[in-house]
Amino acid sequence: MQNALTTLLGTEHPLIQAPMAGVQGASLAVAVSNAGALGSLPCAMLTPEALQRELKALHAGTTHPVNLNFFCHVPPQPDAAREAAWRHALAPYYAEAGLDIAAVPAGAGRVPFSHDTANQIEAFRPPVLSFHFGLPAPDLLARVKRWGSVVLSSATTVAEARWLAAHGADAIIAQGLEAGGHRGMFQSDDLNSQMGTMALLPQLVAAVNVPVIAAGGIADAAGVAAAMALGAAGVQVGTTYLCSHEATTSTPHRTALQSEAAQLTALTTLFSGRPARSIVNRVMRELGPLNPAAPAFPLATAAMAPLRAHWEALGSGDFSPLWAGQNTRGCQNLPAADITRQLVKGFSLDL
């Protein structure tokens, strides 16, 4: 299917594989792009060295467009009292695991897009850049646009979509409440402002004059067709790729995705400090998914990481961010190209 979005992105199909930090590398992006859709590489958690390796892998693996994804959050000021409360909440779990919580260094784990990062990717001249939590500063956005890069960003409300369209986004991802991983909300912390994909999508289509891409809860060809029927220029799909051959999703995470546990997801701040949708696990049940002790994004990650590593080594996802949307029925142990071909059938369905 060719339309305004495929022309903008330079792809065969108006389908984007959602960037999913921690569960993928270049291999998944390459496979999707080679199948005619837009593969994506999550870059916010990569060191400069790892980013260069992934960029080289993309260059070697495909001649088709690939999307590089970055965060645009404002780094928070450290709050010693909140960090102490967080470590106090986690202390019993450290004791159970035989770990020393005092040995855990504080750290961000995720950094926003910057001129330093732009220096690293400029030679690659990425055809598409996407951003979460808004857009970069105007001078930085102007710089990447001079490369000829198409700029995408996520909106979770009509107000966010209008802001993005007014400040330089070439297309907007309508991220419904069903979506897995981090909410892209950047104008408010009020979760009551968030709405499902099929409610959000037509409102964004009516509010802005750039292509709108539906995301959240789309797991198969029928979901693709439904989004297109509501005016989407294309769709973005993440959860359905989590069990693909090319994904690096951990064994506990894959097991949870293909079990009854996946029927219950919740927004949680425990793993990073920002609301993100995960399959409910032990730590979410016991601390509460939105525990106020969790430090601001992304500072919550540092103290949670050793617990995750300890329990994953034992085959447990009880302290892991089991990112997933509310619709996991599309998760299949298949090559990503096969999953892509199944999804693109939705562009020719007549509902």
Disulfide bonds with the S-S distance in Angstrom:
none
